[in-house]
Amino acid sequence: MKRKFHIRKGDTVMVIAGDSKGQQGRVLKVDTDSETAIVEGINMISKHSRPSTQNPKGGIVHKEAPIHISNLKVVDSSGKPTRTGRKIDAKTNKTVRYSIKSGEVIK
């Protein structure tokens, strides 16, 4: 059975532990099997690539590496990291995520 995570693709998150601590970025991909996420501009690595049709010169390519979900916190509209909760929206009767600190719904 797959776990449900507090982070989704498109969320703005802050890194709370590790080399990139304090940095913010947008989530590009969440991998539920390895419990990691790829965040735009965070945890950059240098990868050596051979020449190919897409990159005829080859060389060193800088790209984002996965970071564990436990090292990330969602940032609410005020710009501060927060924990998230789930509640049923009264208008639509659907489950929505909300910020524990401010109580507002996270989109």
NULUMNU-788565 format. One record per residue: residue number from 1; residue in one letter; x negated, y, z of N, C-alpha, C, O in turn. Coordinates in Angstrom, 1 decimal, always signed. Last residue first. Layout:
<marros>
<marro pos="NUM" code="A" n_east="X" n_north="Y" n_up="Z" ca_east="X" ca_north="Y" ca_up="Z" c_east="X" c_north="Y" c_up="Z" o_east="X" o_north="Y" o_up="Z"/>
...
</marros>
This chain:
<marros>
<marro pos="107" code="K" n_east="+3.3" n_north="+25.3" n_up="-2.1" ca_east="+3.7" ca_north="+24.8" ca_up="-3.4" c_east="+2.6" c_north="+24.1" c_up="-4.2" o_east="+2.8" o_north="+23.7" o_up="-5.3"/>
<marro pos="106" code="I" n_east="+4.3" n_north="+25.1" n_up="+1.2" ca_east="+3.1" ca_north="+25.1" ca_up="+0.3" c_east="+3.6" c_north="+24.5" c_up="-1.0" o_east="+4.2" o_north="+23.4" o_up="-1.1"/>
<marro pos="105" code="V" n_east="+6.3" n_north="+27.2" n_up="+3.2" ca_east="+6.2" ca_north="+26.0" ca_up="+2.3" c_east="+5.0" c_north="+26.2" c_up="+1.4" o_east="+4.8" o_north="+27.3" o_up="+0.8"/>
<marro pos="104" code="E" n_east="+5.2" n_north="+28.3" n_up="+6.5" ca_east="+5.7" ca_north="+28.6" ca_up="+5.1" c_east="+5.5" c_north="+27.3" c_up="+4.2" o_east="+4.6" o_north="+26.5" o_up="+4.5"/>
<marro pos="103" code="G" n_east="+4.1" n_north="+28.1" n_up="+9.0" ca_east="+5.4" ca_north="+27.6" ca_up="+8.8" c_east="+6.0" c_north="+27.7" c_up="+7.4" o_east="+7.1" o_north="+27.3" o_up="+7.1"/>
<marro pos="102" code="S" n_east="+1.5" n_north="+28.8" n_up="+9.7" ca_east="+2.4" ca_north="+29.9" ca_up="+9.4" c_east="+3.9" c_north="+29.4" c_up="+9.2" o_east="+4.8" o_north="+30.2" o_up="+9.3"/>
<marro pos="101" code="K" n_east="+0.3" n_north="+26.2" n_up="+10.6" ca_east="+0.0" ca_north="+27.5" ca_up="+11.2" c_east="+1.1" c_north="+28.6" c_up="+11.0" o_east="+1.6" o_north="+29.2" o_up="+11.9"/>
<marro pos="100" code="I" n_east="+1.3" n_north="+24.2" n_up="+8.9" ca_east="+1.5" ca_north="+24.1" ca_up="+10.4" c_east="+1.3" c_north="+25.5" c_up="+11.1" o_east="+2.1" o_north="+25.8" o_up="+12.0"/>
<marro pos="99" code="S" n_east="+3.0" n_north="+24.7" n_up="+5.9" ca_east="+1.8" ca_north="+25.0" ca_up="+6.7" c_east="+2.1" c_north="+25.0" c_up="+8.2" o_east="+3.1" o_north="+25.5" o_up="+8.6"/>
<marro pos="98" code="Y" n_east="+4.6" n_north="+21.9" n_up="+4.3" ca_east="+4.6" ca_north="+23.3" ca_up="+4.9" c_east="+3.3" c_north="+23.4" c_up="+5.7" o_east="+2.7" o_north="+22.5" o_up="+6.2"/>
<marro pos="97" code="R" n_east="+6.1" n_north="+20.1" n_up="+1.6" ca_east="+5.0" ca_north="+20.3" ca_up="+2.5" c_east="+5.0" c_north="+21.8" c_up="+3.0" o_east="+5.4" o_north="+22.7" o_up="+2.3"/>
<marro pos="96" code="V" n_east="+9.4" n_north="+18.6" n_up="+1.4" ca_east="+8.4" ca_north="+19.6" ca_up="+1.0" c_east="+7.3" c_north="+19.7" c_up="+2.0" o_east="+7.5" o_north="+19.3" o_up="+3.2"/>
<marro pos="95" code="T" n_east="+11.8" n_north="+16.5" n_up="+0.2" ca_east="+10.7" ca_north="+16.6" ca_up="+1.2" c_east="+9.7" c_north="+17.6" c_up="+0.6" o_east="+9.3" o_north="+17.5" o_up="-0.6"/>
<marro pos="94" code="K" n_east="+15.1" n_north="+17.8" n_up="-0.5" ca_east="+13.9" ca_north="+17.1" ca_up="-0.9" c_east="+12.8" c_north="+17.4" c_up="+0.1" o_east="+12.8" o_north="+18.4" o_up="+0.8"/>
<marro pos="93" code="N" n_east="+17.4" n_north="+19.4" n_up="-0.4" ca_east="+17.4" ca_north="+18.0" ca_up="+0.2" c_east="+16.2" c_north="+17.2" c_up="-0.3" o_east="+16.3" o_north="+16.0" o_up="-0.4"/>
<marro pos="92" code="T" n_east="+17.5" n_north="+22.0" n_up="-1.2" ca_east="+17.4" ca_north="+21.0" ca_up="-2.2" c_east="+17.4" c_north="+19.6" c_up="-1.7" o_east="+17.5" o_north="+18.6" o_up="-2.5"/>
<marro pos="91" code="K" n_east="+17.9" n_north="+23.5" n_up="+1.2" ca_east="+18.6" ca_north="+23.9" ca_up="+0.0" c_east="+18.6" c_north="+22.7" c_up="-1.0" o_east="+19.6" o_north="+22.4" o_up="-1.6"/>
<marro pos="90" code="A" n_east="+16.3" n_north="+22.4" n_up="+3.3" ca_east="+17.8" ca_north="+22.5" ca_up="+3.4" c_east="+18.5" c_north="+22.7" c_up="+2.1" o_east="+19.6" o_north="+22.2" o_up="+1.9"/>
<marro pos="89" code="D" n_east="+13.8" n_north="+20.1" n_up="+2.9" ca_east="+14.2" ca_north="+21.4" ca_up="+2.5" c_east="+15.8" c_north="+21.4" c_up="+2.6" o_east="+16.4" o_north="+20.6" o_up="+2.0"/>
<marro pos="88" code="I" n_east="+12.3" n_north="+18.2" n_up="+5.4" ca_east="+13.3" ca_north="+18.2" ca_up="+4.3" c_east="+13.8" c_north="+19.6" c_up="+4.1" o_east="+14.3" o_north="+20.3" o_up="+5.1"/>
<marro pos="87" code="K" n_east="+8.7" n_north="+18.3" n_up="+5.7" ca_east="+10.1" ca_north="+18.5" ca_up="+6.3" c_east="+11.0" c_north="+18.4" c_up="+5.1" o_east="+10.6" o_north="+18.6" o_up="+3.9"/>
<marro pos="86" code="R" n_east="+5.4" n_north="+17.7" n_up="+6.8" ca_east="+6.4" ca_north="+17.5" ca_up="+5.8" c_east="+7.8" c_north="+17.7" c_up="+6.5" o_east="+8.0" o_north="+17.3" o_up="+7.6"/>
<marro pos="85" code="G" n_east="+2.4" n_north="+19.7" n_up="+7.1" ca_east="+3.4" ca_north="+18.8" ca_up="+7.6" c_east="+4.4" c_north="+18.6" c_up="+6.5" o_east="+4.4" o_north="+19.3" o_up="+5.5"/>
<marro pos="84" code="T" n_east="-1.1" n_north="+20.4" n_up="+7.2" ca_east="+0.2" ca_north="+20.4" ca_up="+6.6" c_east="+1.1" c_north="+19.4" c_up="+7.2" o_east="+0.7" o_north="+18.4" o_up="+7.8"/>
<marro pos="83" code="R" n_east="-3.4" n_north="+22.8" n_up="+8.6" ca_east="-2.9" ca_north="+21.4" ca_up="+8.5" c_east="-1.6" c_north="+21.5" c_up="+7.8" o_east="-0.9" o_north="+22.5" o_up="+7.8"/>
<marro pos="82" code="T" n_east="-5.3" n_north="+25.3" n_up="+6.9" ca_east="-4.3" ca_north="+24.8" ca_up="+7.8" c_east="-4.0" c_north="+23.4" c_up="+7.6" o_east="-4.3" o_north="+22.8" o_up="+6.6"/>
<marro pos="81" code="P" n_east="-7.5" n_north="+28.1" n_up="+6.4" ca_east="-7.2" ca_north="+26.6" ca_up="+6.3" c_east="-6.2" c_north="+26.2" c_up="+7.3" o_east="-6.1" o_north="+26.8" o_up="+8.4"/>
<marro pos="80" code="K" n_east="-6.2" n_north="+31.2" n_up="+4.9" ca_east="-6.8" ca_north="+30.4" ca_up="+6.1" c_east="-6.5" c_north="+28.9" c_up="+5.9" o_east="-5.4" o_north="+28.6" o_up="+5.5"/>
<marro pos="79" code="G" n_east="-4.8" n_north="+32.6" n_up="+3.1" ca_east="-6.2" ca_north="+32.4" ca_up="+2.9" c_east="-7.0" c_north="+31.7" c_up="+4.0" o_east="-8.2" o_north="+31.6" o_up="+3.9"/>
<marro pos="78" code="S" n_east="-2.1" n_north="+32.9" n_up="+3.1" ca_east="-2.9" ca_north="+33.9" ca_up="+3.9" c_east="-4.4" c_north="+33.8" c_up="+3.7" o_east="-5.1" o_north="+34.7" o_up="+4.1"/>
<marro pos="77" code="S" n_east="-1.2" n_north="+30.6" n_up="+1.9" ca_east="-1.2" ca_north="+31.9" ca_up="+1.1" c_east="-1.9" c_north="+33.0" c_up="+1.8" o_east="-2.3" o_north="+34.0" o_up="+1.2"/>
<marro pos="76" code="D" n_east="-3.5" n_north="+28.1" n_up="+3.0" ca_east="-2.2" ca_north="+28.6" ca_up="+2.7" c_east="-2.3" c_north="+30.0" c_up="+2.1" o_east="-3.4" o_north="+30.4" o_up="+1.7"/>
<marro pos="75" code="V" n_east="-5.6" n_north="+25.4" n_up="+2.0" ca_east="-5.6" ca_north="+26.9" ca_up="+2.3" c_east="-4.2" c_north="+27.4" c_up="+2.0" o_east="-3.7" o_north="+27.2" o_up="+0.9"/>
<marro pos="74" code="V" n_east="-6.2" n_north="+22.2" n_up="+3.4" ca_east="-5.5" ca_north="+23.0" ca_up="+2.5" c_east="-5.5" c_north="+24.5" c_up="+2.9" o_east="-5.4" o_north="+24.7" o_up="+4.1"/>
<marro pos="73" code="K" n_east="-9.5" n_north="+20.9" n_up="+3.8" ca_east="-8.2" ca_north="+21.4" ca_up="+4.4" c_east="-7.6" c_north="+22.3" c_up="+3.4" o_east="-8.2" o_north="+23.0" o_up="+2.7"/>
<marro pos="72" code="L" n_east="-11.8" n_north="+18.1" n_up="+3.7" ca_east="-11.1" ca_north="+19.2" ca_up="+3.1" c_east="-9.8" c_north="+19.6" c_up="+3.9" o_east="-9.2" o_north="+18.7" o_up="+4.5"/>
<marro pos="71" code="N" n_east="-12.9" n_north="+15.8" n_up="+4.6" ca_east="-13.7" ca_north="+17.0" ca_up="+4.7" c_east="-13.1" c_north="+18.2" c_up="+4.1" o_east="-13.7" o_north="+19.3" o_up="+3.9"/>
<marro pos="70" code="S" n_east="-11.3" n_north="+13.7" n_up="+4.0" ca_east="-11.3" ca_north="+14.2" ca_up="+5.4" c_east="-12.1" c_north="+15.4" c_up="+5.6" o_east="-12.0" o_north="+16.1" o_up="+6.6"/>
<marro pos="69" code="I" n_east="-11.8" n_north="+13.2" n_up="+1.3" ca_east="-10.5" ca_north="+13.9" ca_up="+1.6" c_east="-10.6" c_north="+14.5" c_up="+3.1" o_east="-10.1" o_north="+15.5" o_up="+3.3"/>
<marro pos="68" code="H" n_east="-15.1" n_north="+13.6" n_up="+0.1" ca_east="-14.1" ca_north="+12.8" ca_up="+0.9" c_east="-13.0" c_north="+13.7" c_up="+1.3" o_east="-13.2" o_north="+14.9" o_up="+1.7"/>
<marro pos="67" code="I" n_east="-15.8" n_north="+14.5" n_up="-3.2" ca_east="-16.0" ca_north="+14.8" ca_up="-1.8" c_east="-14.8" c_north="+14.1" c_up="-1.0" o_east="-13.7" o_north="+14.1" o_up="-1.5"/>
<marro pos="66" code="P" n_east="-17.5" n_north="+13.9" n_up="-6.3" ca_east="-16.3" ca_north="+13.7" ca_up="-5.4" c_east="-16.7" c_north="+14.1" c_up="-4.0" o_east="-17.9" o_north="+13.9" o_up="-3.6"/>
<marro pos="65" code="A" n_east="-19.2" n_north="+16.6" n_up="-8.0" ca_east="-19.2" ca_north="+15.3" ca_up="-7.5" c_east="-18.0" c_north="+15.1" c_up="-6.5" o_east="-17.5" o_north="+16.1" o_up="-6.0"/>
<marro pos="64" code="E" n_east="-19.2" n_north="+18.6" n_up="-11.0" ca_east="-18.7" ca_north="+18.4" ca_up="-9.6" c_east="-18.7" c_north="+16.9" c_up="-9.2" o_east="-18.4" o_north="+16.1" o_up="-10.0"/>
<marro pos="63" code="K" n_east="-22.3" n_north="+19.2" n_up="-12.8" ca_east="-20.9" ca_north="+18.8" ca_up="-12.7" c_east="-20.5" c_north="+18.6" c_up="-11.2" o_east="-21.4" o_north="+18.5" o_up="-10.4"/>
<marro pos="62" code="H" n_east="-24.6" n_north="+20.1" n_up="-15.2" ca_east="-24.2" ca_north="+20.3" ca_up="-13.8" c_east="-22.7" c_north="+20.0" c_up="-13.8" o_east="-21.9" o_north="+20.6" o_up="-14.6"/>
<marro pos="61" code="V" n_east="-26.9" n_north="+18.3" n_up="-17.1" ca_east="-25.6" ca_north="+18.8" ca_up="-17.0" c_east="-25.2" c_north="+18.9" c_up="-15.5" o_east="-25.4" o_north="+18.0" o_up="-14.7"/>
<marro pos="60" code="I" n_east="-29.9" n_north="+18.4" n_up="-18.9" ca_east="-29.3" ca_north="+18.3" ca_up="-17.6" c_east="-27.9" c_north="+19.0" c_up="-17.6" o_east="-27.8" o_north="+20.1" o_up="-18.0"/>
<marro pos="59" code="G" n_east="-30.1" n_north="+16.6" n_up="-22.1" ca_east="-30.6" ca_north="+17.5" ca_up="-21.0" c_east="-29.8" c_north="+17.3" c_up="-19.7" o_east="-29.3" o_north="+16.3" o_up="-19.4"/>
<marro pos="58" code="G" n_east="-28.8" n_north="+16.8" n_up="-25.4" ca_east="-28.9" ca_north="+16.1" ca_up="-24.1" c_east="-29.3" c_north="+17.1" c_up="-23.1" o_east="-28.9" o_north="+18.2" o_up="-23.1"/>
<marro pos="57" code="K" n_east="-28.3" n_north="+17.9" n_up="-27.9" ca_east="-29.6" ca_north="+18.1" ca_up="-27.3" c_east="-29.8" c_north="+17.2" c_up="-26.1" o_east="-31.0" o_north="+16.9" o_up="-25.8"/>
<marro pos="56" code="P" n_east="-25.6" n_north="+17.2" n_up="-28.5" ca_east="-26.7" ca_north="+16.7" ca_up="-29.4" c_east="-28.1" c_north="+16.9" c_up="-28.8" o_east="-29.0" o_north="+16.1" o_up="-29.1"/>
<marro pos="55" code="N" n_east="-23.0" n_north="+16.3" n_up="-27.1" ca_east="-24.1" ca_north="+17.1" ca_up="-26.6" c_east="-25.4" c_north="+16.6" c_up="-27.3" o_east="-26.1" o_north="+15.8" o_up="-26.8"/>
<marro pos="54" code="Q" n_east="-21.3" n_north="+14.8" n_up="-28.7" ca_east="-20.8" ca_north="+15.9" ca_up="-28.0" c_east="-21.9" c_north="+16.9" c_up="-27.5" o_east="-21.7" o_north="+18.1" o_up="-27.5"/>
<marro pos="53" code="T" n_east="-23.1" n_north="+12.8" n_up="-29.6" ca_east="-22.4" ca_north="+13.6" ca_up="-30.6" c_east="-21.8" c_north="+14.9" c_up="-29.9" o_east="-21.8" o_north="+16.0" o_up="-30.6"/>
<marro pos="52" code="S" n_east="-26.0" n_north="+13.0" n_up="-27.5" ca_east="-24.8" ca_north="+12.3" ca_up="-28.0" c_east="-24.2" c_north="+13.2" c_up="-29.0" o_east="-24.7" o_north="+14.3" o_up="-29.3"/>
<marro pos="51" code="P" n_east="-28.9" n_north="+12.5" n_up="-25.5" ca_east="-28.3" ca_north="+13.1" ca_up="-26.6" c_east="-27.1" c_north="+12.3" c_up="-27.2" o_east="-27.2" o_north="+11.1" o_up="-27.3"/>
<marro pos="50" code="R" n_east="-28.2" n_north="+11.7" n_up="-22.0" ca_east="-28.9" ca_north="+11.5" ca_up="-23.3" c_east="-28.2" c_north="+12.3" c_up="-24.4" o_east="-27.1" o_north="+12.7" o_up="-24.3"/>
<marro pos="49" code="S" n_east="-28.4" n_north="+13.7" n_up="-19.1" ca_east="-27.6" ca_north="+13.0" ca_up="-20.1" c_east="-28.5" c_north="+12.9" c_up="-21.4" o_east="-29.3" o_north="+13.7" o_up="-21.7"/>
<marro pos="48" code="H" n_east="-28.6" n_north="+13.9" n_up="-15.6" ca_east="-29.4" ca_north="+13.9" ca_up="-16.8" c_east="-28.6" c_north="+13.1" c_up="-17.9" o_east="-28.1" o_north="+12.0" o_up="-17.6"/>
<marro pos="47" code="K" n_east="-26.9" n_north="+16.1" n_up="-13.5" ca_east="-26.9" ca_north="+14.7" ca_up="-14.1" c_east="-27.6" c_north="+14.8" c_up="-15.4" o_east="-27.4" o_north="+15.7" o_up="-16.2"/>
<marro pos="46" code="S" n_east="-26.6" n_north="+17.6" n_up="-10.5" ca_east="-27.3" ca_north="+17.7" ca_up="-11.8" c_east="-27.4" c_north="+16.3" c_up="-12.3" o_east="-28.0" o_north="+15.4" o_up="-11.7"/>
<marro pos="45" code="I" n_east="-23.6" n_north="+18.6" n_up="-8.7" ca_east="-24.8" ca_north="+17.7" ca_up="-8.9" c_east="-25.4" c_north="+18.0" c_up="-10.3" o_east="-24.7" o_north="+18.5" o_up="-11.2"/>
<marro pos="44" code="M" n_east="-21.7" n_north="+20.4" n_up="-6.3" ca_east="-22.3" ca_north="+20.3" ca_up="-7.7" c_east="-23.5" c_north="+19.4" c_up="-7.7" o_east="-24.3" o_north="+19.5" o_up="-6.8"/>
<marro pos="43" code="N" n_east="-19.7" n_north="+20.9" n_up="-4.4" ca_east="-20.5" ca_north="+19.7" ca_up="-4.4" c_east="-21.0" c_north="+19.4" c_up="-5.8" o_east="-20.9" o_north="+18.3" o_up="-6.3"/>
<marro pos="42" code="I" n_east="-17.4" n_north="+22.9" n_up="-6.3" ca_east="-17.9" ca_north="+22.5" ca_up="-5.0" c_east="-18.6" c_north="+21.1" c_up="-5.2" o_east="-18.3" o_north="+20.3" o_up="-6.0"/>
<marro pos="41" code="G" n_east="-16.1" n_north="+23.7" n_up="-8.6" ca_east="-17.2" ca_north="+24.5" ca_up="-8.2" c_east="-17.8" c_north="+24.0" c_up="-6.8" o_east="-18.7" o_north="+24.7" o_up="-6.3"/>
<marro pos="40" code="E" n_east="-13.1" n_north="+22.1" n_up="-7.8" ca_east="-13.8" ca_north="+23.0" ca_up="-8.8" c_east="-14.9" c_north="+23.8" c_up="-8.2" o_east="-14.6" o_north="+24.6" o_up="-7.2"/>
<marro pos="39" code="V" n_east="-13.4" n_north="+18.9" n_up="-6.5" ca_east="-12.9" ca_north="+20.3" ca_up="-6.3" c_east="-13.8" c_north="+21.2" c_up="-7.2" o_east="-15.0" o_north="+21.0" o_up="-7.3"/>
<marro pos="38" code="I" n_east="-12.1" n_north="+15.7" n_up="-6.4" ca_east="-13.1" ca_north="+16.6" ca_up="-7.1" c_east="-12.5" c_north="+18.0" c_up="-7.0" o_east="-11.4" o_north="+18.3" o_up="-7.5"/>
<marro pos="37" code="A" n_east="-11.8" n_north="+13.5" n_up="-3.6" ca_east="-11.2" ca_north="+14.5" ca_up="-4.5" c_east="-12.4" c_north="+15.3" c_up="-5.2" o_east="-13.4" o_north="+15.4" o_up="-4.6"/>
<marro pos="36" code="T" n_east="-11.2" n_north="+10.2" n_up="-2.2" ca_east="-12.0" ca_north="+11.4" ca_up="-2.5" c_east="-11.3" c_north="+12.3" c_up="-3.5" o_east="-10.3" o_north="+11.9" o_up="-4.1"/>
<marro pos="35" code="E" n_east="-10.4" n_north="+7.5" n_up="-1.7" ca_east="-10.1" ca_north="+8.6" ca_up="-0.8" c_east="-11.0" c_north="+9.8" c_up="-1.0" o_east="-11.4" o_north="+10.4" o_up="+0.0"/>
<marro pos="34" code="S" n_east="-10.6" n_north="+5.5" n_up="-3.6" ca_east="-11.9" ca_north="+5.8" ca_up="-2.8" c_east="-11.6" c_north="+7.0" c_up="-1.8" o_east="-12.6" o_north="+7.4" o_up="-1.1"/>
<marro pos="33" code="D" n_east="-7.9" n_north="+5.5" n_up="-4.4" ca_east="-8.6" ca_north="+4.3" ca_up="-4.1" c_east="-9.8" c_north="+4.6" c_up="-3.2" o_east="-10.0" o_north="+3.9" o_up="-2.2"/>
<marro pos="32" code="T" n_east="-7.1" n_north="+8.1" n_up="-5.1" ca_east="-6.5" ca_north="+7.5" ca_up="-3.9" c_east="-7.3" c_north="+6.2" c_up="-3.5" o_east="-7.2" o_north="+5.9" o_up="-2.3"/>
<marro pos="31" code="D" n_east="-8.6" n_north="+10.9" n_up="-6.1" ca_east="-8.8" ca_north="+9.5" ca_up="-6.3" c_east="-8.3" c_north="+8.8" c_up="-5.0" o_east="-9.0" o_north="+8.8" o_up="-4.0"/>
<marro pos="30" code="V" n_east="-7.6" n_north="+13.8" n_up="-7.6" ca_east="-7.6" ca_north="+13.1" ca_up="-6.3" c_east="-7.6" c_north="+11.6" c_up="-6.7" o_east="-6.8" o_north="+11.1" o_up="-7.4"/>
<marro pos="29" code="K" n_east="-8.9" n_north="+16.7" n_up="-9.2" ca_east="-8.5" ca_north="+15.3" ca_up="-9.3" c_east="-8.5" c_north="+14.7" c_up="-7.9" o_east="-9.4" o_north="+15.0" o_up="-7.1"/>
<marro pos="28" code="L" n_east="-9.2" n_north="+19.4" n_up="-8.7" ca_east="-9.0" ca_north="+19.0" ca_up="-10.1" c_east="-8.5" c_north="+17.6" c_up="-10.2" o_east="-7.7" o_north="+17.3" o_up="-11.1"/>
<marro pos="27" code="V" n_east="-8.4" n_north="+21.9" n_up="-6.4" ca_east="-8.5" ca_north="+20.4" ca_up="-6.6" c_east="-8.2" c_north="+20.1" c_up="-8.0" o_east="-7.2" o_north="+20.4" o_up="-8.6"/>
<marro pos="26" code="R" n_east="-10.3" n_north="+24.9" n_up="-6.2" ca_east="-9.0" ca_north="+24.2" ca_up="-6.6" c_east="-9.3" c_north="+22.7" c_up="-6.9" o_east="-10.3" o_north="+22.4" o_up="-7.5"/>
<marro pos="25" code="G" n_east="-12.1" n_north="+26.1" n_up="-3.2" ca_east="-11.9" ca_north="+25.8" ca_up="-4.6" c_east="-10.6" c_north="+25.1" c_up="-4.9" o_east="-9.8" o_north="+24.7" o_up="-4.0"/>
<marro pos="24" code="Q" n_east="-14.4" n_north="+27.5" n_up="-0.9" ca_east="-13.0" ca_north="+27.2" ca_up="-1.3" c_east="-13.0" c_north="+26.9" c_up="-2.8" o_east="-13.9" o_north="+27.4" o_up="-3.6"/>
<marro pos="23" code="Q" n_east="-16.8" n_north="+26.8" n_up="+1.7" ca_east="-16.4" ca_north="+27.1" ca_up="+0.4" c_east="-15.0" c_north="+26.7" c_up="+0.0" o_east="-14.5" o_north="+25.8" o_up="+0.6"/>
<marro pos="22" code="G" n_east="-17.3" n_north="+25.7" n_up="+4.2" ca_east="-16.8" ca_north="+27.1" ca_up="+4.1" c_east="-16.4" c_north="+27.5" c_up="+2.8" o_east="-15.8" o_north="+28.6" o_up="+2.6"/>
<marro pos="21" code="K" n_east="-19.8" n_north="+23.5" n_up="+3.3" ca_east="-18.9" ca_north="+23.9" ca_up="+4.3" c_east="-18.6" c_north="+25.4" c_up="+4.2" o_east="-19.5" o_north="+26.3" o_up="+4.0"/>
<marro pos="20" code="S" n_east="-21.4" n_north="+22.0" n_up="+1.6" ca_east="-20.5" ca_north="+23.0" ca_up="+1.0" c_east="-19.6" c_north="+23.6" c_up="+2.0" o_east="-18.6" o_north="+24.2" o_up="+1.6"/>
<marro pos="19" code="D" n_east="-22.5" n_north="+19.9" n_up="+3.2" ca_east="-23.4" ca_north="+21.0" ca_up="+2.6" c_east="-22.6" c_north="+22.2" c_up="+2.1" o_east="-23.1" o_north="+23.3" o_up="+2.2"/>
<marro pos="18" code="G" n_east="-20.0" n_north="+19.3" n_up="+5.8" ca_east="-21.0" ca_north="+19.0" ca_up="+4.8" c_east="-21.7" c_north="+20.2" c_up="+4.3" o_east="-21.7" o_north="+21.2" o_up="+4.8"/>
<marro pos="17" code="A" n_east="-16.6" n_north="+20.4" n_up="+6.3" ca_east="-17.8" ca_north="+19.7" ca_up="+6.8" c_east="-18.7" c_north="+19.4" c_up="+5.6" o_east="-18.2" o_north="+19.2" o_up="+4.4"/>
<marro pos="16" code="I" n_east="-14.5" n_north="+21.7" n_up="+5.2" ca_east="-14.7" ca_north="+21.9" ca_up="+6.6" c_east="-15.9" c_north="+21.2" c_up="+7.1" o_east="-16.3" o_north="+21.4" o_up="+8.3"/>
<marro pos="15" code="V" n_east="-13.7" n_north="+23.5" n_up="+2.3" ca_east="-14.5" ca_north="+22.4" ca_up="+2.8" c_east="-14.8" c_north="+22.7" c_up="+4.3" o_east="-15.3" o_north="+23.8" o_up="+4.6"/>
<marro pos="14" code="M" n_east="-10.3" n_north="+24.2" n_up="+1.4" ca_east="-11.6" ca_north="+24.7" ca_up="+2.0" c_east="-12.3" c_north="+23.5" c_up="+2.5" o_east="-11.7" o_north="+22.6" o_up="+3.1"/>
<marro pos="13" code="V" n_east="-8.3" n_north="+24.4" n_up="-1.6" ca_east="-8.7" ca_north="+23.8" ca_up="-0.4" c_east="-10.0" c_north="+24.4" c_up="+0.1" o_east="-10.7" o_north="+25.1" o_up="-0.7"/>
<marro pos="12" code="T" n_east="-5.4" n_north="+24.7" n_up="-3.4" ca_east="-6.6" ca_north="+25.4" ca_up="-3.0" c_east="-7.0" c_north="+24.9" c_up="-1.7" o_east="-6.2" o_north="+24.9" o_up="-0.7"/>
<marro pos="11" code="D" n_east="-4.0" n_north="+22.1" n_up="-5.5" ca_east="-4.1" ca_north="+22.8" ca_up="-4.2" c_east="-5.4" c_north="+23.6" c_up="-4.1" o_east="-6.4" o_north="+23.2" o_up="-4.7"/>
<marro pos="10" code="G" n_east="-4.3" n_north="+20.5" n_up="-7.8" ca_east="-3.9" ca_north="+21.9" ca_up="-8.0" c_east="-3.9" c_north="+22.7" c_up="-6.7" o_east="-3.8" o_north="+23.9" o_up="-6.7"/>
<marro pos="9" code="K" n_east="-3.4" n_north="+17.5" n_up="-6.4" ca_east="-4.1" ca_north="+18.1" ca_up="-7.5" c_east="-3.5" c_north="+19.5" c_up="-7.7" o_east="-2.2" o_north="+19.7" o_up="-7.6"/>
<marro pos="8" code="R" n_east="-3.2" n_north="+17.5" n_up="-2.8" ca_east="-2.7" ca_north="+17.2" ca_up="-4.1" c_east="-3.5" c_north="+17.9" c_up="-5.2" o_east="-4.2" o_north="+18.9" o_up="-4.9"/>
<marro pos="7" code="I" n_east="-3.5" n_north="+16.4" n_up="+0.5" ca_east="-4.1" ca_north="+17.2" ca_up="-0.6" c_east="-3.6" c_north="+16.6" c_up="-1.9" o_east="-3.5" o_north="+15.4" o_up="-2.1"/>
<marro pos="6" code="H" n_east="-2.8" n_north="+14.6" n_up="+2.3" ca_east="-2.3" ca_north="+16.0" ca_up="+2.6" c_east="-2.8" c_north="+16.9" c_up="+1.5" o_east="-2.5" o_north="+18.1" o_up="+1.5"/>
<marro pos="5" code="F" n_east="-1.7" n_north="+11.4" n_up="+0.9" ca_east="-2.7" ca_north="+12.4" ca_up="+1.4" c_east="-2.1" c_north="+13.8" c_up="+1.6" o_east="-1.0" o_north="+14.1" o_up="+1.0"/>
<marro pos="4" code="K" n_east="-0.5" n_north="+8.2" n_up="+1.6" ca_east="-0.2" ca_north="+9.6" ca_up="+1.2" c_east="-1.2" c_north="+10.6" c_up="+1.7" o_east="-1.4" o_north="+10.5" o_up="+2.9"/>
<marro pos="3" code="R" n_east="-2.0" n_north="+5.1" n_up="+0.6" ca_east="-1.7" ca_north="+6.2" ca_up="+1.6" c_east="-1.3" c_north="+7.4" c_up="+0.9" o_east="-1.6" o_north="+7.7" o_up="-0.2"/>
<marro pos="2" code="K" n_east="-0.6" n_north="+2.2" n_up="-0.9" ca_east="-1.4" ca_north="+3.4" ca_up="-1.0" c_east="-1.0" c_north="+4.4" c_up="+0.1" o_east="+0.2" o_north="+4.5" o_up="+0.4"/>
<marro pos="1" code="M" n_east="-0.8" n_north="-1.2" n_up="+0.0" ca_east="+0.0" ca_north="+0.0" ca_up="+0.0" c_east="-0.9" c_north="+1.2" c_up="+0.0" o_east="-1.8" o_north="+1.4" o_up="+0.8"/>
</marros>
